[in-house]
Amino acid sequence: MPYRVTAYAPGSVGNVGPGLDILGLAVSGAGDEVTLEWRDDAAIVIADAGHPELPSDPSQHTAAIAAAAVLRRARVARGVTLWARKGLPLSGGQGGSAASAVAGALAADQLAQTNLGAAMLLECALEAESTVSGRHADNVAPSLLGGLILVRSTAPIDVIRLPVPAALRVVLVHPDQQLRTRDARDVLPRAVSRDLALAQAANIAAMVAGACLDDLALLGRGLDDQIAEPARVHLLPGFLEAKAAAREAGALGCSISGAGPTVFALVDSVAGGELVAERMLAAYAKAGVRAVARVAAVDFEGATVR
């Protein structure tokens, strides 16, 4: 077995508009790394949590929880030391906790040479993600597998990787704000009307059809969240202005990335994405909110060993 392994997992857009806990999209350009090294005892020790605000308690850190879950399932009675490198913002709506969990699971799997397979690695990452934001796979699945993922079920795990139109690019705008997933989920409605549920289901179906048919316009029309987005608007100053600016600049659609505060827009070119990013930043600035933006491609590779 190797003595030390480093794994990388990309960030992701959770929900992808109307697909609350159902759709997730891996995004290139930023992610988390986790390094594991064998110990002589059976302890899980965090040498570097990746950020001063992240816990050093291995029972509270998603990378450590996922790594421990892999070793437990593999029946490996040996401990590891963990170093994390955060490339994704904390409580930023870019799948940071999920990426750490996925990287921790993959690193442990490679370190122990157990080859548990994607379904079991997802289960281990989900165990970790559940500790911080609940059991949902719309971030962990794309972070592990890459691409656009449809989560049909998490019990049992049933995820489907969908085709993605080649021209698709993602604009990510991150305002200077943190929003915990649990807090954002607390404001979601407990019940919705039948008409609203049907409209939301139709939009999810339109997004899946748009991806499968290579129809970017249909994908954009489906990007219309009528449940989570209206409930979270009051938590995200400047969002409505930035969304309007994105649409005026030619974005296919725009919504909240995961639980927020990051906002994403779908576009059909890098040049179009740069214009959308510029207009969204200007809208946030006018609303008195500092923000940063980038235009990214879809990450098709998912988690890798480095």
Contacts in CASP RR format, 6 or more apart in sequence:
PFRMAT RR
TARGET T0000
AUTHOR 0000-0000-0000
METHOD contacts of the structure
MODEL  1
MPYRVTAYAPGSVGNVGPGLDILGLAVSGAGDEVTLEWRDDAAIVIADAG
HPELPSDPSQHTAAIAAAAVLRRARVARGVTLWARKGLPLSGGQGGSAAS
AVAGALAADQLAQTNLGAAMLLECALEAESTVSGRHADNVAPSLLGGLIL
VRSTAPIDVIRLPVPAALRVVLVHPDQQLRTRDARDVLPRAVSRDLALAQ
AANIAAMVAGACLDDLALLGRGLDDQIAEPARVHLLPGFLEAKAAAREAG
ALGCSISGAGPTVFALVDSVAGGELVAERMLAAYAKAGVRAVARVAAVDF
EGATVR
1 38 0 8 1.000
1 111 0 8 1.000
1 112 0 8 1.000
1 113 0 8 1.000
2 110 0 8 1.000
2 111 0 8 1.000
2 113 0 8 1.000
3 37 0 8 1.000
3 38 0 8 1.000
4 35 0 8 1.000
4 36 0 8 1.000
4 37 0 8 1.000
4 38 0 8 1.000
4 111 0 8 1.000
5 35 0 8 1.000
5 36 0 8 1.000
5 107 0 8 1.000
5 110 0 8 1.000
5 111 0 8 1.000
5 305 0 8 1.000
6 33 0 8 1.000
6 34 0 8 1.000
6 35 0 8 1.000
6 36 0 8 1.000
6 107 0 8 1.000
6 305 0 8 1.000
6 306 0 8 1.000
7 33 0 8 1.000
7 34 0 8 1.000
7 102 0 8 1.000
7 103 0 8 1.000
7 104 0 8 1.000
7 106 0 8 1.000
7 107 0 8 1.000
7 110 0 8 1.000
7 303 0 8 1.000
7 304 0 8 1.000
7 305 0 8 1.000
7 306 0 8 1.000
8 31 0 8 1.000
8 32 0 8 1.000
8 33 0 8 1.000
8 103 0 8 1.000
8 303 0 8 1.000
8 304 0 8 1.000
8 305 0 8 1.000
8 306 0 8 1.000
9 31 0 8 1.000
9 32 0 8 1.000
9 34 0 8 1.000
9 98 0 8 1.000
9 99 0 8 1.000
9 100 0 8 1.000
9 102 0 8 1.000
9 103 0 8 1.000
9 104 0 8 1.000
9 106 0 8 1.000
9 143 0 8 1.000
9 144 0 8 1.000
9 302 0 8 1.000
9 303 0 8 1.000
10 26 0 8 1.000
10 27 0 8 1.000
10 28 0 8 1.000
10 29 0 8 1.000
10 30 0 8 1.000
10 31 0 8 1.000
10 99 0 8 1.000
10 142 0 8 1.000
10 143 0 8 1.000
10 146 0 8 1.000
10 299 0 8 1.000
10 301 0 8 1.000
10 302 0 8 1.000
10 303 0 8 1.000
11 26 0 8 1.000
11 27 0 8 1.000
11 30 0 8 1.000
11 31 0 8 1.000
11 32 0 8 1.000
11 88 0 8 1.000
11 94 0 8 1.000
11 95 0 8 1.000
11 96 0 8 1.000
11 98 0 8 1.000
11 99 0 8 1.000
11 139 0 8 1.000
11 143 0 8 1.000
11 299 0 8 1.000
12 24 0 8 1.000
12 25 0 8 1.000
12 26 0 8 1.000
12 27 0 8 1.000
12 94 0 8 1.000
12 95 0 8 1.000
12 98 0 8 1.000
12 99 0 8 1.000
12 138 0 8 1.000
12 139 0 8 1.000
12 142 0 8 1.000
12 143 0 8 1.000
13 24 0 8 1.000
13 25 0 8 1.000
13 27 0 8 1.000
13 94 0 8 1.000
13 170 0 8 1.000
13 172 0 8 1.000
13 257 0 8 1.000
13 258 0 8 1.000
13 264 0 8 1.000
14 23 0 8 1.000
14 24 0 8 1.000
14 25 0 8 1.000
14 93 0 8 1.000
14 95 0 8 1.000
14 138 0 8 1.000
14 139 0 8 1.000
14 142 0 8 1.000
14 257 0 8 1.000
14 258 0 8 1.000
15 21 0 8 1.000
15 22 0 8 1.000
15 23 0 8 1.000
15 24 0 8 1.000
15 138 0 8 1.000
15 225 0 8 1.000
15 228 0 8 1.000
15 255 0 8 1.000
15 256 0 8 1.000
15 257 0 8 1.000
15 258 0 8 1.000
16 23 0 8 1.000
16 24 0 8 1.000
16 25 0 8 1.000
16 138 0 8 1.000
16 148 0 8 1.000
16 207 0 8 1.000
16 223 0 8 1.000
16 255 0 8 1.000
17 23 0 8 1.000
17 203 0 8 1.000
17 207 0 8 1.000
17 223 0 8 1.000
17 224 0 8 1.000
17 225 0 8 1.000
17 228 0 8 1.000
17 229 0 8 1.000
17 255 0 8 1.000
17 256 0 8 1.000
18 200 0 8 1.000
18 203 0 8 1.000
18 204 0 8 1.000
18 207 0 8 1.000
18 222 0 8 1.000
18 223 0 8 1.000
18 224 0 8 1.000
18 225 0 8 1.000
18 226 0 8 1.000
18 227 0 8 1.000
19 138 0 8 1.000
19 200 0 8 1.000
19 204 0 8 1.000
19 207 0 8 1.000
19 225 0 8 1.000
20 138 0 8 1.000
20 188 0 8 1.000
20 225 0 8 1.000
20 227 0 8 1.000
20 228 0 8 1.000
21 136 0 8 1.000
21 137 0 8 1.000
21 138 0 8 1.000
21 151 0 8 1.000
22 138 0 8 1.000
22 150 0 8 1.000
22 151 0 8 1.000
22 204 0 8 1.000
23 138 0 8 1.000
23 148 0 8 1.000
23 149 0 8 1.000
23 150 0 8 1.000
23 151 0 8 1.000
23 204 0 8 1.000
23 207 0 8 1.000
23 208 0 8 1.000
24 138 0 8 1.000
24 139 0 8 1.000
24 141 0 8 1.000
24 142 0 8 1.000
24 148 0 8 1.000
24 149 0 8 1.000
24 151 0 8 1.000
25 142 0 8 1.000
25 147 0 8 1.000
25 148 0 8 1.000
25 149 0 8 1.000
25 164 0 8 1.000
25 170 0 8 1.000
25 298 0 8 1.000
26 142 0 8 1.000
26 143 0 8 1.000
26 145 0 8 1.000
26 146 0 8 1.000
26 147 0 8 1.000
26 148 0 8 1.000
26 149 0 8 1.000
26 298 0 8 1.000
26 299 0 8 1.000
26 300 0 8 1.000
26 302 0 8 1.000
27 94 0 8 1.000
27 170 0 8 1.000
27 172 0 8 1.000
27 296 0 8 1.000
27 297 0 8 1.000
27 298 0 8 1.000
27 299 0 8 1.000
28 296 0 8 1.000
28 297 0 8 1.000
28 298 0 8 1.000
28 299 0 8 1.000
29 294 0 8 1.000
29 296 0 8 1.000
29 299 0 8 1.000
30 87 0 8 1.000
30 88 0 8 1.000
30 94 0 8 1.000
30 294 0 8 1.000
30 296 0 8 1.000
31 87 0 8 1.000
31 88 0 8 1.000
31 96 0 8 1.000
31 99 0 8 1.000
32 63 0 8 1.000
32 84 0 8 1.000
32 85 0 8 1.000
32 86 0 8 1.000
32 87 0 8 1.000
32 88 0 8 1.000
32 96 0 8 1.000
32 99 0 8 1.000
32 100 0 8 1.000
32 103 0 8 1.000
33 84 0 8 1.000
33 85 0 8 1.000
33 87 0 8 1.000
33 103 0 8 1.000
33 306 0 8 1.000
34 63 0 8 1.000
34 67 0 8 1.000
34 82 0 8 1.000
34 83 0 8 1.000
34 84 0 8 1.000
34 85 0 8 1.000
34 100 0 8 1.000
34 103 0 8 1.000
34 104 0 8 1.000
34 107 0 8 1.000
35 82 0 8 1.000
35 83 0 8 1.000
35 84 0 8 1.000
35 85 0 8 1.000
35 107 0 8 1.000
36 67 0 8 1.000
36 80 0 8 1.000
36 81 0 8 1.000
36 82 0 8 1.000
36 104 0 8 1.000
36 107 0 8 1.000
36 108 0 8 1.000
36 111 0 8 1.000
37 80 0 8 1.000
37 81 0 8 1.000
37 83 0 8 1.000
38 78 0 8 1.000
38 79 0 8 1.000
38 80 0 8 1.000
38 111 0 8 1.000
39 45 0 8 1.000
39 78 0 8 1.000
39 79 0 8 1.000
39 80 0 8 1.000
39 81 0 8 1.000
41 79 0 8 1.000
42 77 0 8 1.000
42 78 0 8 1.000
42 79 0 8 1.000
43 79 0 8 1.000
44 58 0 8 1.000
44 64 0 8 1.000
44 67 0 8 1.000
44 68 0 8 1.000
44 79 0 8 1.000
44 80 0 8 1.000
44 82 0 8 1.000
45 58 0 8 1.000
45 79 0 8 1.000
45 80 0 8 1.000
45 81 0 8 1.000
45 82 0 8 1.000
46 56 0 8 1.000
46 57 0 8 1.000
46 58 0 8 1.000
46 61 0 8 1.000
46 64 0 8 1.000
46 81 0 8 1.000
46 82 0 8 1.000
46 84 0 8 1.000
47 81 0 8 1.000
47 82 0 8 1.000
47 83 0 8 1.000
48 82 0 8 1.000
48 83 0 8 1.000
48 84 0 8 1.000
48 85 0 8 1.000
49 55 0 8 1.000
49 56 0 8 1.000
49 61 0 8 1.000
49 84 0 8 1.000
50 83 0 8 1.000
50 84 0 8 1.000
50 85 0 8 1.000
50 86 0 8 1.000
51 84 0 8 1.000
51 86 0 8 1.000
51 90 0 8 1.000
53 90 0 8 1.000
54 61 0 8 1.000
54 84 0 8 1.000
54 86 0 8 1.000
54 90 0 8 1.000
55 61 0 8 1.000
58 64 0 8 1.000
58 65 0 8 1.000
58 68 0 8 1.000
58 82 0 8 1.000
59 65 0 8 1.000
60 131 0 8 1.000
61 82 0 8 1.000
61 84 0 8 1.000
61 100 0 8 1.000
62 97 0 8 1.000
62 98 0 8 1.000
62 100 0 8 1.000
62 101 0 8 1.000
62 125 0 8 1.000
62 128 0 8 1.000
62 129 0 8 1.000
62 131 0 8 1.000
62 132 0 8 1.000
63 82 0 8 1.000
63 84 0 8 1.000
63 100 0 8 1.000
63 101 0 8 1.000
63 103 0 8 1.000
63 104 0 8 1.000
63 128 0 8 1.000
64 82 0 8 1.000
64 104 0 8 1.000
65 101 0 8 1.000
65 127 0 8 1.000
65 128 0 8 1.000
65 131 0 8 1.000
66 100 0 8 1.000
66 101 0 8 1.000
66 102 0 8 1.000
66 104 0 8 1.000
66 105 0 8 1.000
66 108 0 8 1.000
66 124 0 8 1.000
66 125 0 8 1.000
66 127 0 8 1.000
66 128 0 8 1.000
67 80 0 8 1.000
67 82 0 8 1.000
67 104 0 8 1.000
67 105 0 8 1.000
67 107 0 8 1.000
67 108 0 8 1.000
68 108 0 8 1.000
69 105 0 8 1.000
69 123 0 8 1.000
69 124 0 8 1.000
69 127 0 8 1.000
69 128 0 8 1.000
70 104 0 8 1.000
70 105 0 8 1.000
70 108 0 8 1.000
70 109 0 8 1.000
70 112 0 8 1.000
70 114 0 8 1.000
70 116 0 8 1.000
70 120 0 8 1.000
70 121 0 8 1.000
70 124 0 8 1.000
71 78 0 8 1.000
71 79 0 8 1.000
71 80 0 8 1.000
71 108 0 8 1.000
71 112 0 8 1.000
73 114 0 8 1.000
73 116 0 8 1.000
73 120 0 8 1.000
73 124 0 8 1.000
74 108 0 8 1.000
74 109 0 8 1.000
74 112 0 8 1.000
74 114 0 8 1.000
74 116 0 8 1.000
76 112 0 8 1.000
76 114 0 8 1.000
80 108 0 8 1.000
80 111 0 8 1.000
82 104 0 8 1.000
84 100 0 8 1.000
84 103 0 8 1.000
86 96 0 8 1.000
86 100 0 8 1.000
88 94 0 8 1.000
88 95 0 8 1.000
88 96 0 8 1.000
88 99 0 8 1.000
89 96 0 8 1.000
89 174 0 8 1.000
89 178 0 8 1.000
89 262 0 8 1.000
90 96 0 8 1.000
90 178 0 8 1.000
91 178 0 8 1.000
91 179 0 8 1.000
91 180 0 8 1.000
91 181 0 8 1.000
92 174 0 8 1.000
92 177 0 8 1.000
92 178 0 8 1.000
92 179 0 8 1.000
92 257 0 8 1.000
92 260 0 8 1.000
92 261 0 8 1.000
92 262 0 8 1.000
93 179 0 8 1.000
93 181 0 8 1.000
93 257 0 8 1.000
93 258 0 8 1.000
93 259 0 8 1.000
93 260 0 8 1.000
93 261 0 8 1.000
93 262 0 8 1.000
94 172 0 8 1.000
94 174 0 8 1.000
94 257 0 8 1.000
94 262 0 8 1.000
95 139 0 8 1.000
95 143 0 8 1.000
95 258 0 8 1.000
96 139 0 8 1.000
97 128 0 8 1.000
97 129 0 8 1.000
97 132 0 8 1.000
97 133 0 8 1.000
97 139 0 8 1.000
97 181 0 8 1.000
98 125 0 8 1.000
98 129 0 8 1.000
98 139 0 8 1.000
98 140 0 8 1.000
98 143 0 8 1.000
99 139 0 8 1.000
99 143 0 8 1.000
100 128 0 8 1.000
101 124 0 8 1.000
101 125 0 8 1.000
101 126 0 8 1.000
101 128 0 8 1.000
101 129 0 8 1.000
101 140 0 8 1.000
102 121 0 8 1.000
102 125 0 8 1.000
102 140 0 8 1.000
102 143 0 8 1.000
102 144 0 8 1.000
102 303 0 8 1.000
103 303 0 8 1.000
104 125 0 8 1.000
105 121 0 8 1.000
105 124 0 8 1.000
105 125 0 8 1.000
105 128 0 8 1.000
105 144 0 8 1.000
106 121 0 8 1.000
106 144 0 8 1.000
106 303 0 8 1.000
106 304 0 8 1.000
106 305 0 8 1.000
107 305 0 8 1.000
108 114 0 8 1.000
108 124 0 8 1.000
109 115 0 8 1.000
109 116 0 8 1.000
109 117 0 8 1.000
109 121 0 8 1.000
110 305 0 8 1.000
116 124 0 8 1.000
118 144 0 8 1.000
118 145 0 8 1.000
119 157 0 8 1.000
121 144 0 8 1.000
122 137 0 8 1.000
122 140 0 8 1.000
122 141 0 8 1.000
122 144 0 8 1.000
122 157 0 8 1.000
122 159 0 8 1.000
123 157 0 8 1.000
125 140 0 8 1.000
125 143 0 8 1.000
125 144 0 8 1.000
126 135 0 8 1.000
126 137 0 8 1.000
126 140 0 8 1.000
126 154 0 8 1.000
126 157 0 8 1.000
129 135 0 8 1.000
129 136 0 8 1.000
129 137 0 8 1.000
129 139 0 8 1.000
129 140 0 8 1.000
132 181 0 8 1.000
132 182 0 8 1.000
133 180 0 8 1.000
133 181 0 8 1.000
133 182 0 8 1.000
133 185 0 8 1.000
133 259 0 8 1.000
134 181 0 8 1.000
134 182 0 8 1.000
134 185 0 8 1.000
135 154 0 8 1.000
135 155 0 8 1.000
136 151 0 8 1.000
136 154 0 8 1.000
137 149 0 8 1.000
137 151 0 8 1.000
137 154 0 8 1.000
137 157 0 8 1.000
137 159 0 8 1.000
138 149 0 8 1.000
138 151 0 8 1.000
138 258 0 8 1.000
139 258 0 8 1.000
141 149 0 8 1.000
141 151 0 8 1.000
141 159 0 8 1.000
142 148 0 8 1.000
142 149 0 8 1.000
142 299 0 8 1.000
142 302 0 8 1.000
143 302 0 8 1.000
143 303 0 8 1.000
144 302 0 8 1.000
144 303 0 8 1.000
145 159 0 8 1.000
145 161 0 8 1.000
145 302 0 8 1.000
146 161 0 8 1.000
146 298 0 8 1.000
146 299 0 8 1.000
146 300 0 8 1.000
146 301 0 8 1.000
146 302 0 8 1.000
146 303 0 8 1.000
147 161 0 8 1.000
147 162 0 8 1.000
147 164 0 8 1.000
147 298 0 8 1.000
147 299 0 8 1.000
147 300 0 8 1.000
147 302 0 8 1.000
148 161 0 8 1.000
148 162 0 8 1.000
148 163 0 8 1.000
148 164 0 8 1.000
148 211 0 8 1.000
148 298 0 8 1.000
149 159 0 8 1.000
149 160 0 8 1.000
149 161 0 8 1.000
149 162 0 8 1.000
150 159 0 8 1.000
150 160 0 8 1.000
150 161 0 8 1.000
150 162 0 8 1.000
150 208 0 8 1.000
151 158 0 8 1.000
151 159 0 8 1.000
152 158 0 8 1.000
152 159 0 8 1.000
152 160 0 8 1.000
162 208 0 8 1.000
162 211 0 8 1.000
162 212 0 8 1.000
163 211 0 8 1.000
163 212 0 8 1.000
163 214 0 8 1.000
164 211 0 8 1.000
164 298 0 8 1.000
164 300 0 8 1.000
165 210 0 8 1.000
165 211 0 8 1.000
165 214 0 8 1.000
165 215 0 8 1.000
165 216 0 8 1.000
165 219 0 8 1.000
166 214 0 8 1.000
167 216 0 8 1.000
167 268 0 8 1.000
167 269 0 8 1.000
168 216 0 8 1.000
168 219 0 8 1.000
168 266 0 8 1.000
168 267 0 8 1.000
168 268 0 8 1.000
168 298 0 8 1.000
169 266 0 8 1.000
169 267 0 8 1.000
169 268 0 8 1.000
169 269 0 8 1.000
169 270 0 8 1.000
169 272 0 8 1.000
169 273 0 8 1.000
169 295 0 8 1.000
169 296 0 8 1.000
169 297 0 8 1.000
170 264 0 8 1.000
170 265 0 8 1.000
170 266 0 8 1.000
170 267 0 8 1.000
170 295 0 8 1.000
170 296 0 8 1.000
170 297 0 8 1.000
170 298 0 8 1.000
171 246 0 8 1.000
171 251 0 8 1.000
171 264 0 8 1.000
171 265 0 8 1.000
171 266 0 8 1.000
171 267 0 8 1.000
171 273 0 8 1.000
171 276 0 8 1.000
171 277 0 8 1.000
171 280 0 8 1.000
171 293 0 8 1.000
171 294 0 8 1.000
171 295 0 8 1.000
171 296 0 8 1.000
172 257 0 8 1.000
172 262 0 8 1.000
172 263 0 8 1.000
172 264 0 8 1.000
172 293 0 8 1.000
172 294 0 8 1.000
172 295 0 8 1.000
172 296 0 8 1.000
173 242 0 8 1.000
173 262 0 8 1.000
173 263 0 8 1.000
173 264 0 8 1.000
173 265 0 8 1.000
173 277 0 8 1.000
173 280 0 8 1.000
173 281 0 8 1.000
173 284 0 8 1.000
173 291 0 8 1.000
173 292 0 8 1.000
173 293 0 8 1.000
174 261 0 8 1.000
174 262 0 8 1.000
174 291 0 8 1.000
174 292 0 8 1.000
174 293 0 8 1.000
175 236 0 8 1.000
175 237 0 8 1.000
175 238 0 8 1.000
175 261 0 8 1.000
175 262 0 8 1.000
175 263 0 8 1.000
175 284 0 8 1.000
175 289 0 8 1.000
175 290 0 8 1.000
175 291 0 8 1.000
176 289 0 8 1.000
176 290 0 8 1.000
176 291 0 8 1.000
177 236 0 8 1.000
177 237 0 8 1.000
177 261 0 8 1.000
177 289 0 8 1.000
178 261 0 8 1.000
179 235 0 8 1.000
179 236 0 8 1.000
179 259 0 8 1.000
179 260 0 8 1.000
179 261 0 8 1.000
180 259 0 8 1.000
181 258 0 8 1.000
181 259 0 8 1.000
183 235 0 8 1.000
183 259 0 8 1.000
184 232 0 8 1.000
184 235 0 8 1.000
184 258 0 8 1.000
184 259 0 8 1.000
184 260 0 8 1.000
185 259 0 8 1.000
187 231 0 8 1.000
187 232 0 8 1.000
187 234 0 8 1.000
187 235 0 8 1.000
188 227 0 8 1.000
188 228 0 8 1.000
188 231 0 8 1.000
188 232 0 8 1.000
189 227 0 8 1.000
189 231 0 8 1.000
192 200 0 8 1.000
192 227 0 8 1.000
196 226 0 8 1.000
196 227 0 8 1.000
199 226 0 8 1.000
200 225 0 8 1.000
200 226 0 8 1.000
200 227 0 8 1.000
203 222 0 8 1.000
203 223 0 8 1.000
203 224 0 8 1.000
203 225 0 8 1.000
203 226 0 8 1.000
204 222 0 8 1.000
206 218 0 8 1.000
206 219 0 8 1.000
206 221 0 8 1.000
206 222 0 8 1.000
207 218 0 8 1.000
207 219 0 8 1.000
207 220 0 8 1.000
207 222 0 8 1.000
207 223 0 8 1.000
209 215 0 8 1.000
209 218 0 8 1.000
210 216 0 8 1.000
210 218 0 8 1.000
210 219 0 8 1.000
211 219 0 8 1.000
216 252 0 8 1.000
216 266 0 8 1.000
216 268 0 8 1.000
217 252 0 8 1.000
219 252 0 8 1.000
219 266 0 8 1.000
220 252 0 8 1.000
220 253 0 8 1.000
220 266 0 8 1.000
223 252 0 8 1.000
223 253 0 8 1.000
223 254 0 8 1.000
223 255 0 8 1.000
223 266 0 8 1.000
225 255 0 8 1.000
225 256 0 8 1.000
228 256 0 8 1.000
229 255 0 8 1.000
229 256 0 8 1.000
232 256 0 8 1.000
232 259 0 8 1.000
232 260 0 8 1.000
233 239 0 8 1.000
233 240 0 8 1.000
235 261 0 8 1.000
236 256 0 8 1.000
236 260 0 8 1.000
236 261 0 8 1.000
236 263 0 8 1.000
237 287 0 8 1.000
237 288 0 8 1.000
237 289 0 8 1.000
238 283 0 8 1.000
238 284 0 8 1.000
238 287 0 8 1.000
238 288 0 8 1.000
238 289 0 8 1.000
239 256 0 8 1.000
239 261 0 8 1.000
239 263 0 8 1.000
241 283 0 8 1.000
241 284 0 8 1.000
241 286 0 8 1.000
241 287 0 8 1.000
242 254 0 8 1.000
242 263 0 8 1.000
242 280 0 8 1.000
242 283 0 8 1.000
242 284 0 8 1.000
242 287 0 8 1.000
242 291 0 8 1.000
243 254 0 8 1.000
243 255 0 8 1.000
243 263 0 8 1.000
244 283 0 8 1.000
245 276 0 8 1.000
245 279 0 8 1.000
245 280 0 8 1.000
245 282 0 8 1.000
245 283 0 8 1.000
246 253 0 8 1.000
246 254 0 8 1.000
246 263 0 8 1.000
246 265 0 8 1.000
246 276 0 8 1.000
246 279 0 8 1.000
246 280 0 8 1.000
247 253 0 8 1.000
247 254 0 8 1.000
248 279 0 8 1.000
249 272 0 8 1.000
249 275 0 8 1.000
249 276 0 8 1.000
249 278 0 8 1.000
249 279 0 8 1.000
249 280 0 8 1.000
250 267 0 8 1.000
250 272 0 8 1.000
250 275 0 8 1.000
250 276 0 8 1.000
251 265 0 8 1.000
251 266 0 8 1.000
251 267 0 8 1.000
251 273 0 8 1.000
251 276 0 8 1.000
252 265 0 8 1.000
252 266 0 8 1.000
252 267 0 8 1.000
252 268 0 8 1.000
253 265 0 8 1.000
253 266 0 8 1.000
254 263 0 8 1.000
254 264 0 8 1.000
254 265 0 8 1.000
254 266 0 8 1.000
254 280 0 8 1.000
255 263 0 8 1.000
255 264 0 8 1.000
256 262 0 8 1.000
256 263 0 8 1.000
256 264 0 8 1.000
257 263 0 8 1.000
257 264 0 8 1.000
263 280 0 8 1.000
265 273 0 8 1.000
265 276 0 8 1.000
265 280 0 8 1.000
267 273 0 8 1.000
267 276 0 8 1.000
267 295 0 8 1.000
270 295 0 8 1.000
273 295 0 8 1.000
274 295 0 8 1.000
277 293 0 8 1.000
277 294 0 8 1.000
277 295 0 8 1.000
278 293 0 8 1.000
280 291 0 8 1.000
280 293 0 8 1.000
281 291 0 8 1.000
281 292 0 8 1.000
281 293 0 8 1.000
284 290 0 8 1.000
284 291 0 8 1.000
285 291 0 8 1.000
END
